[in-house]
């Protein structure tokens, strides 16, 4: 089993943020397991920034 990996995804536009997050999840290898996703927003003036930190790892295929 390999170690944990992290990916930070952020965007100011909520649709763009969702598209980036979906694209990342869809492109994960089949042996990747999402362990956790932390989500946050922050404001700077009138602009809102959306961010997600995805924690994932590769797992070995189960052998019977």
N, C-alpha and C positions, 0 to 999 in steps of 0.2 A: 504494500500500500504506500502511495506517495503522500507527501505532506499537504497541508492545507494551502490553498491559493486564495487570493483576494482579487476582486475586480471592482473598481469604483466607476460608477456610471452617473453622469450628471448632465442636466440641461435646464435652460431657463424656460423652455416651452414644454408644457405637460405632455403634449402629443409626441414631440420629439423624444422626450424622456422615456415614454412608454415604448416607442419604436426601438430605441437603443437597448432598453432592458429586454424586450422580447427577442430582438436579434441576437443578443448575447446568449440568452437561455437556449434559443433554438440551435445555435452553433456550438454548444458544448458537446464534447465527445460523449458517446453512449456510455462510457464507463465513468462519467462524472456524476457526482452526487452533490446536490446543493444542500449545504449544512444549515445556512442561515442567510437571511436578507435583512439588513438594517436600512430603514428608510427615514429620510429627514427632509425638511424644507428650511430655507433661510430666506430672509428678506433683506434687500439693500435698496432703500428708497421704495419705489413702486414695483421693483422687479423681484419675483420669487424664483429661487433656485431649488430644483428638485434633485435629490441625490439618493443613490442606493449603493450600499456596500454589500457585494455578494461574496459569501464565503463558500467555497466548494473544494472538493477533493476527488481524486481518482480512486476507484475501488476495484478490487479484483472480482472477476466473475465467480459466482458461487458454483462450486463443483460438488456433485453428489457422489 
